Amino acid sequence: MGGHNDNLLKDPAIEEWIWMRQNTHRYFKINRRTAPALLLMGLAVPAATLYFAFATQDKVDLKAKVKTEWAQAYADSK
């Protein structure tokens, strides 16, 4: 059923792109062009995630409610 089919035509450009994508670690160098992306993904995104986690901690009730608690909360909201 599944598996590789060697009868298909392969596009050399796509094959080269796949190979380069799989071997990015061999060719990555930190320079002026890659440094901002590295700082953004390596520092800013984790810092923002951590800030959001601490800012919303204990502000949301994640406890599961039983049917009667849902009905009571609905009645209180009206």
C-alpha positions in Angstrom: 0.0 0.0 0.0 2.1 2.9 1.3 5.8 3.5 0.9 8.1 5.0 -1.6 7.2 5.1 -5.2 10.4 5.5 -7.4 8.3 6.0 -10.5 7.5 9.6 -9.6 9.5 12.5 -11.1 11.4 14.4 -8.6 12.0 18.2 -8.9 15.7 18.9 -8.2 14.9 22.3 -6.7 12.5 20.8 -4.2 14.9 18.0 -3.4 17.7 20.6 -2.8 15.4 22.7 -0.6 14.4 19.6 1.5 18.1 18.7 1.9 19.0 22.2 3.0 16.1 22.4 5.4 17.1 19.1 7.0 20.7 20.3 7.3 20.2 23.9 8.5 22.4 23.3 11.5 25.5 22.8 9.3 25.1 26.2 7.6 23.6 28.5 10.3 25.9 31.4 11.3 25.0 34.3 13.6 25.4 37.6 11.8 23.6 40.9 11.6 20.7 39.4 9.6 20.1 36.4 11.9 20.7 37.9 15.3 17.4 39.8 15.6 15.4 36.7 14.8 17.6 34.6 17.2 17.0 37.2 20.0 13.3 37.4 19.3 12.7 33.6 19.2 15.3 32.8 21.9 14.5 35.6 24.5 11.4 37.7 23.7 9.0 34.9 23.0 9.9 32.9 26.1 9.9 36.1 28.2 6.5 37.1 26.9 5.1 33.6 27.6 6.5 33.6 31.1 5.1 37.0 31.8 1.6 35.9 30.5 1.8 32.8 32.6 2.6 34.7 35.8 0.2 37.5 35.0 -2.8 35.2 34.6 -1.9 32.8 37.4 -4.8 32.1 39.8 -7.1 34.4 37.8 -8.9 31.7 35.9 -10.8 29.0 37.7 -9.9 25.8 35.9 -11.8 23.5 38.3 -14.3 21.3 36.7 -17.9 22.1 37.7 -20.7 19.7 38.1 -24.1 20.3 36.6 -25.6 22.0 39.6 -22.7 24.5 39.8 -23.2 25.5 36.2 -26.9 26.1 36.8 -26.1 28.2 39.9 -23.6 30.3 38.0 -26.1 30.8 35.2 -28.8 31.9 37.7 -26.4 34.3 39.4 -25.4 35.9 36.2 -29.0 37.0 35.5 
